[in-house]
Amino acid sequence: MNRTLYTLLFHLGLPLVALRLYLRARKAPAYGQRIAERFACKLAPMRQGGIWVHAVSVGESIAAAPMIRALLKAYPDLPITLTCMTPTGSERIRAMFADEPRIQHCYLPYDLPWAAGRFLDHVRPRLGIIMETELWPNHIHQCAKRGIPVALANARLSERSARGYARFAGLTRPMLAEMSLIAVQTETEAQRFRSLGARPECVQVTGSIKFDLEVDAQLQPRARDLREQWGAGQRPVWIAASTHEGEDELILEAHRQLLQVHGDALLVLVPRHPERFDTVHALCDAQFATVRRSSGMPVQAQTQVLLGDTMGELLFLYALADIAFVGGSLVPTGGHNPLEPAALALPVLTGPHVFNFLEISAMLREAGALQEVDDASGLAGAVRRLVELPQDARRMGEAGRAVMLANQGALQRLLDGLGELL
């Protein structure tokens, strides 16, 4: 497949795109709003000549935040246009940068040549930065036509994704050759990008900027204070974060097994997607005494599950816990960022499906900071062991924080590379 055929198929598929938006809007009404932005129509006036940063959704937006703040500081005269593809990503961007007048935001238009061109002509960026692996052939080609350098920041490319790219080499090889900088997390990923057609001189191993996560000094004291208010200072508290469909049942079964031994244990369950909050709450409420975080009601002695159904609080919810399970890993989703709990010196548990964070998970596991479990019983046993052996939990947490500290510096290496393009 080449770009011409890809573009034709994309146009033919627009009715399916509209249907998908309609179906998603039934569960999450925000998907039915701001449709014009997705075609670069009715865009708000924007300052031109700055930096465009694309972060597809919530996780990428959070990962991009330290880089964006550093860019704001390094280039005080440049506006930064932030784009994403999801309502939750949009909400997170607006919450993170509500007080920054140089941040302007809209959805990234669909990858159609005329929509991409209209967006770029409206914003006229000096540099485009795409977070992680969100590569769109027409957007990148339209940048190349206008002489706009494009960088892929914090780039990830699993072996499975590389095989997928290779199957469409006629489309992906020219696209990668048009990139000006591919800042990858590991040498293994650098080699994958080179073999797929990226220019060798444009591929740099900078490490993962997720190691440069900065934790607010007041976060853990605030979490301790809240636990004391709940009278839960001595209760075993564990969190299952960023969970996906099919995973919540396994986690609740693990919690049921844990309660048979530690009857005062509290689970903080945080679904990955807001449209699932009500469904997961019904699942929890049918089996356990459950409190929704969004209700503002306090956790009481009889509360067994706290449902984390708020946005932008994940790090705080991690800080409330003694032990962390990172979701998307008991089901074949690929896992989520294990460095967030590691930064808080929490012992980290995951399922076996961590291909999105393979190298980072391996580093934490080899350091003794992460344990992999296979099912509900394995998860219950691992949590129970860490509750009963707090010295092991502390040792795992300290090992995770040490890995974080030892691998910091990726953000500065990335900024150096971006500075050369600017």
N, C-alpha and C positions, 0 to 999 in steps of 0.2 A: 504493500500500500504506500502511495506517495501522498504529498500534502493536498494535491488537487482532488484525489479520490476521497481522502479523509474529509475535506471541506464539503464535497458533494453529499457524502453520507451524513454529515452533521446537519446540513440543511434538510435532508429528507427525514431526519430523525426529530426535527423540531416538534411535531405533534406529540411524540413520546415524551419529550422534555416538558411540554405543557401539561401532559397527563401526570407526569411524575410530580410536578409542582402542585397540581391540584390535589393529588392524593396525600402528599406531605402536609399540605395546608389544612387538611381535615383534622390532622393530629396536632400540628403546630401552625396556627393561623398566620404567623409571621412569614411563612413561605409564600403566601398569597399576596404579600405586600411588596412594594418597590420593584415590581416586575420590569418597569421601564429601564431601571439601572442595569438590568442583566442584558440589555441590548444597547447600552450606552445612549439611551434616550433620556431627555429631561434631567440631565446631570446638573447638580447645583454648581454655581460659579466656583472656580478653584484657582488658586494661585499657581502659576506655571513656573517651570524651570527648576523644580526641586528633585526629590528622590521619591520613587514609587516603590512601595514594599507590599508584596502579596503574601498573605498568610491564610491558608484555605479555611481554617476553622479555629476553634477555641485553643486546642493544644499548640498549634503553630503560632497563634497570636501571643500566647503566654511566653513561648520560647523566644519569639522575636522581640519582646518588650525590652530586655536589657540592651540589645543592639540598637533599637530605635531611640532609647534614651541617650545612648552614647552618640548616635548620629546627631540628635538635636543639640547636644553639647558641642560636638566637634564642628558643626556647620550651622551656626546660629542664624544665618541669613537665608537658609533654605527651608521651604515648606516640605512636609513629608505627607504623601498620599498613601493611606493604608487601604488595601482592598482585601476582601475575603469572599467566601461563597455561601456562608450559612448565616441564618439569623442569630444563632448563639455566638458565632464568631464576631458578628457585628456588634452585638450587645456587649461583649467582653471588650472589644476595642474602644467603644464609647466610654465604658466604665473606667478603663485604665488611663485614658488620655483626655478625660473630660475637662481638665484644667489647662490643657496645652493648646493655645490658639494656632500653632503652626501645623497641627495634625488635622488633615482633612480626610474624609472617609466616604467610600461608596462600595457597592458590590463590584467585583470584577465582571465585566461583560462575558458572555459566552464566547467560546473560541471560534468565532466567525471572523473572516478577514475584515469585513466592513465595520463590525462592532468593535473589534480590537483597534482598528485604525482610528475610529471616531473617538474612542476613549483616550488613546495616546495623543491625538491632536488637541483634545480638550485639556489634558494635563501637561503635555510637553515635558516629560521628566528628563533630567540629565543622566539619570541612572535608574535601572530597574533591578530590584532585588526580590528573588523568589525564595521563600522558605522551604527547605527540605526537599520534596520531590514533586511538587505541583507544577509539572511542565506542560505547557500548551503550545503546540507547534505554530499556530497562526499568530498568537501574541508575540512569541519570540521572533518570528519572521518579520512581523510589522515593526518591531523594534529595530531589527537589523536594517530594514529598508530606510529607516529614519536616522540611522547612525547612533541609536541609543544603546549603550553597553548594558548587558543583562548578566547579573551574577546569581548563581544558585548558592544560597547560604545554608550552612549546617546540613549539607547534602547527605542524604541517606539513599542507599540502593542495595536492597537485599538480593540474594542470589535468585530468588523467585522472580522479583521484579525485573532483574537484569535479563532473565530468560524471556520475559514478556516483551521487553523493549526489543530484544534481538529478533523476535518473530516479525516485528514491523520495522525492520531496518531501513526500508525505503522512506519511512516517515521520521524515525527517531534519529538516524545518523545525521542528516542535514540539520536537524533542529539542534542537536548537541554541538555540532560544528559552529553554529552561530552564537553560542554562549561565549561571553568574555571572561568569566571566572566561574569555576566550579569548586567551591570550598567544601571539601569532604571531611567526614569525621575520622575515617581510617584509611590506611594504605590499601586494604582489600577493596574498599569501595572505590578508591581512586583508580585502581586497575580495571574495575568493571566499567567505569565511565570511559576510560581511554579505549578499551576494547570495543565499546559501542559507538565510537566515532568522535568523542570529545577531543579537542586539540590538546596534546600533552602539556604544552606550556601554559594552558589555561586551567589545569587541574592542580589544586594545592591541597595538601593535607593540613588542615587547621585544627582538627579535633572538634568536639561537640561543645557548642556554646551553652548547652544545658548544664555543663559542669560549673559554669559561671553564675549559677543561680544565687541571687542575694536574698537572704531571709531577713525580714524586718525584725530588728532586735526586740520589739515588743510583742511579737507574735506568740512565742511560747509562754511568756508571763501572762498574757491575756487568756490563753487557753487554760493554763493552770488555775487562774482565778475563776473561770467559768466552771471548771470541774469542781472546785471547792463550793461554789454556789449551788451546784447540783447535789452536793454531798457525795460526789463520786471520786474523791481524791484517792481512795484506796481500792476502788473497784477495778477489775481487769477491763480495759477498754481496747478493742481492736477495730480497725477500719478496713472495709473492702471498698476500694475506690475505683471509679471509672469502669463500672461493671456493664456488661452487655446482655442482651436477651439470651436466655438459656443458661446464664451464669448465676443469676440471683438465687435460683432454686438450690443450686449446689452450695452457695454461701450460707443460705438460711438453714440448710441441712447440717452444715458444719457447725453453725451456731447452736442448733438444737443439741448436737452431741456435746459441745463444750458446756452448755448449761447443765447437763446431767452431772458434771463434775464440779463446775464453778457456777453455781446458781445465780451469782450476782454479776456475771459478765454482761457487758454492754457492747453491742455491735453498732458501729456507724457505717451505714450502707449508702454509697453515693453512686447512683446510676450515671453513666456517661452522657446520656442524651436527655434533655429536659422533657421531650415529648413522652418519655417513659415514666416520668415521676409518678403519675397517678396509678399506672398499672402496677408498678413496683410497690407503691404504698398499699394497694389492695392486697397484694401478695403477702406483704409483711404483716398487715393488720389482721389477716385471717389466721395467723399462727402465733403472733407475739404482741405483747403490749408495745405499741409503736407511737413515737412522737415525730411529727414532721418538723424539721428545722425551720421551715418557712412560717410555721404557725406562731413562733415566738414562745411557745409553751416550754417550761423548764423540764429537763429530764428529772424524773423522780425515782425513788428506790425501786418501784415495780417496773419501770421502763426497761425493756429488753433490747429494743432497736431504736436508734435515731436515724431517720431517713434524711440524708443530706440533699434536700431538694432546692437549694439556692445556687445562684451563679456567682463565680468569682471568689468562693470561700474554700476551695479545695485545700490549699496549704494550711489554712486555719483548722479545718476538720482533721487533717493529718496531725496537726500539733495537739489535738485533743486526745490522740490515741497513744497507746504503748507499743502496738504492733501493727504493721501495715501489710495488707494484701493488695497488690496492684492488678486490676482487672484487665479484661480483654485477653486473658491468658489461659483460663480454663476452657474457653471456647476458641476456635481457630481464627481469632481476629488479629493476632500479632502482638498483643500487649500494649501497655502504655508506659510512660516515663517513670522508671524506678528511682531516678535521682531525686525526685521531689521528697519522698520520705527519707531517703538517705541523707539529704541535706539537713534534716531535722534529727539525725542520729537515731532513726527508728530501724529495728530489724525488718527486713523486707522479705515478703513471701510472694511468689508468683506461681502460675500454672506453667505447663510445658510449652505453650504457644507464645513465644517472645521474639518472633522473627523480625519484628519492627525495631527491636532494641537488642539484637543478638550480641553485639560486641560489648555494649554497656552492661548487659545482664551477666555476660561471662566474666567481665572484670569484677563486678560485685560478688559474684559467686566464688571466684578464685580467692578473693580477699576474705571470704567468710562472712560477707555482709548480706547475702541473699540465699534463700533456700527455695528450691523448686518442689512443688507438690503436684500430684496427678489428679486428685479427685476430692470429694467432700470429706471423706474420712482422713485422707492425708492432710488436708487443710486443718481440720479439727485437731488432729494430733500435733501438728506443728505449732498451732496457737497455744494449745494446752502446755506443751513443753516450755514455750517461752514465758508463759504466765508463771509456771512452777519453778523455772530456773531463770530468775531475773538477771543473774550475772551473765548468762549466755545472751540474753536479749541486749544487755548493755554492750557486750563485746561485739555483737553483730552491728549494733548501731554505731559504735565508735569506728569500726572497720569501714563502714559505708561513708562516714564523714571524711575519713582519711583518704579514701579513693576520690571523693569530690575535690578535696584540697590539692591532691597531687596532680590532678588533671586540669586545673584551671589555667586560663591564659588563651583559650581558643577565641574568645571574643576579641581580644586585642589583635591577634593574628588575622582574624576576619576583617576587622576595621582597617588594618594596614592594606590588605588587598583591595578593599573597596575604595580606599583613599587614592590608590594608584589609578583606578578607573575614573574617579572624579577629577 
